[in-house]
Amino acid sequence: QKSDKMKKTIIAVLVFVLCISAVGAANWVFGNPGGVRVDYNNCTEYSKDDIDSAAKVVMEKVEEMEGCVLFSLKFSNADELDYCRSLNEPANYEECIVFNSAFRSPLKSRFGAWNTNRLYTWDWYLARVKDGQWELVTWGYA
């Protein structure tokens, strides 16, 4: 009796571990392994919270891009303020952030807009008034 109960418990634990492993493997292959990695790139212009709030805007935009999976964002620079202002006139932006990103296109494309299941590297330009909300100004290939 105890032996049978012990065997069933061991089998249940093994099945549970295998299921968790399968979910993790599927997430690695088809999804985003462990979430989006944000590289602050030794940024001195902005705090971690500032960069995280800008990164959140990018992550939300990628979520709108059905089937795309964002893997990483890297702080690139904060020197594109004039460029961001020129794209949204009259712009009173006082701060900007540029990220480099890596994301995968959808596994299947319904409309042919993407090369399916490809790695894309885009730049994302965000700007804001001093201590305001980050706005996505433009994005795409560098």
C-alpha positions as CSV (number, residue, x, y, z in Angstrom):
1,Q,0.0,0.0,0.0
2,K,2.7,2.5,1.1
3,S,4.8,1.4,-1.9
4,D,2.0,2.1,-4.4
5,K,1.3,5.5,-2.8
6,M,5.0,6.4,-3.0
7,K,5.2,5.4,-6.6
8,K,2.1,7.5,-7.5
9,T,3.5,10.5,-5.6
10,I,6.9,10.1,-7.5
11,I,5.1,9.8,-10.8
12,A,2.9,12.8,-10.0
13,V,6.0,14.9,-9.2
14,L,7.8,13.8,-12.3
15,V,4.8,14.6,-14.5
16,F,4.6,18.0,-12.9
17,V,8.3,18.7,-13.5
18,L,8.0,17.5,-17.1
19,C,5.0,19.8,-17.7
20,I,6.9,22.8,-16.2
21,S,9.9,22.0,-18.3
22,A,7.8,21.7,-21.5
23,V,6.2,25.1,-20.8
24,G,9.6,26.6,-20.3
25,A,11.0,25.0,-23.5
26,A,8.0,26.2,-25.5
27,N,8.4,29.7,-24.1
28,W,12.0,29.7,-25.1
29,V,11.3,28.5,-28.7
30,F,8.1,30.3,-29.4
31,G,8.0,33.1,-26.9
32,N,10.1,35.4,-24.9
33,P,12.5,33.5,-22.6
34,G,12.3,35.1,-19.2
35,G,10.8,38.4,-20.2
36,V,12.3,41.4,-22.0
37,R,15.8,42.2,-21.1
38,V,16.5,45.9,-20.8
39,D,20.1,46.9,-21.1
40,Y,20.7,50.3,-19.4
41,N,24.1,50.6,-21.2
42,N,25.7,52.5,-18.3
43,C,23.3,55.4,-18.9
44,T,24.0,58.5,-16.9
45,E,21.4,60.8,-18.4
46,Y,18.4,58.9,-16.9
47,S,17.5,56.9,-13.9
48,K,16.6,53.2,-14.1
49,D,12.9,54.2,-13.4
50,D,13.0,56.7,-16.3
51,I,14.4,54.0,-18.7
52,D,12.0,51.4,-17.4
53,S,9.0,53.7,-18.0
54,A,10.2,54.4,-21.6
55,A,10.8,50.7,-22.2
56,K,7.2,50.0,-21.0
57,V,5.9,52.2,-23.8
58,V,7.9,50.2,-26.4
59,M,6.8,46.9,-24.9
60,E,3.1,48.0,-25.1
61,K,3.6,48.9,-28.8
62,V,5.2,45.6,-29.6
63,E,2.2,43.8,-27.8
64,E,0.0,45.6,-30.4
65,M,2.0,44.1,-33.2
66,E,0.2,40.7,-33.2
67,G,2.5,37.7,-33.0
68,C,5.7,39.7,-32.5
69,V,7.9,38.8,-29.5
70,L,10.3,41.4,-28.0
71,F,13.5,39.9,-26.7
72,S,15.7,42.9,-25.7
73,L,15.9,46.7,-25.5
74,K,19.2,48.5,-25.2
75,F,19.5,52.2,-24.2
76,S,21.3,53.7,-27.2
77,N,21.5,57.4,-26.5
78,A,19.7,60.6,-25.4
79,D,21.2,62.9,-28.1
80,E,18.3,62.9,-30.6
81,L,16.1,65.6,-29.1
82,D,16.3,67.8,-32.2
83,Y,15.3,64.9,-34.4
84,C,12.4,64.0,-32.2
85,R,11.2,67.6,-32.1
86,S,11.4,67.8,-35.9
87,L,9.1,64.8,-36.2
88,N,6.3,66.2,-34.1
89,E,6.1,70.0,-34.5
90,P,5.4,72.1,-32.7
91,A,7.0,69.8,-30.1
92,N,8.0,71.1,-26.7
93,Y,10.0,67.9,-25.9
94,E,12.8,68.4,-23.4
95,E,14.1,64.8,-23.1
96,C,14.5,61.9,-25.4
97,I,15.6,58.2,-25.3
98,V,16.6,56.0,-28.1
99,F,16.5,52.2,-27.7
100,N,17.9,49.5,-30.0
101,S,15.7,46.4,-29.9
102,A,15.6,42.8,-31.1
103,F,12.3,41.1,-31.7
104,R,10.9,38.2,-33.6
105,S,8.2,38.6,-36.3
106,P,5.0,36.4,-36.1
107,L,5.4,32.7,-36.8
108,K,2.7,33.1,-39.5
109,S,1.7,36.3,-41.2
110,R,-1.9,36.8,-42.2
111,F,-1.4,39.9,-44.3
112,G,2.2,39.5,-45.7
113,A,3.4,42.5,-43.8
114,W,6.2,40.6,-42.1
115,N,8.9,38.1,-43.2
116,T,7.6,35.4,-40.9
117,N,9.6,34.1,-37.9
118,R,12.5,36.5,-38.5
119,L,14.7,38.5,-36.1
120,Y,14.2,42.2,-36.5
121,T,16.4,45.0,-35.0
122,W,14.7,48.3,-34.8
123,D,15.3,51.6,-33.1
124,W,12.7,53.3,-31.0
125,Y,12.6,57.0,-30.4
126,L,10.8,58.4,-27.4
127,A,10.5,61.9,-26.1
128,R,8.8,63.8,-23.3
129,V,8.5,67.1,-21.6
130,K,10.7,67.3,-18.4
131,D,9.6,64.4,-16.1
132,G,6.4,63.9,-18.2
133,Q,5.1,60.7,-19.9
134,W,7.2,59.2,-22.6
135,E,5.7,59.3,-26.1
136,L,6.8,57.0,-28.9
137,V,7.8,59.4,-31.6
138,T,9.0,57.0,-34.3
139,W,10.4,53.5,-34.7
140,G,11.8,51.1,-37.3
141,Y,15.0,50.3,-39.0
142,A,18.1,52.3,-38.0
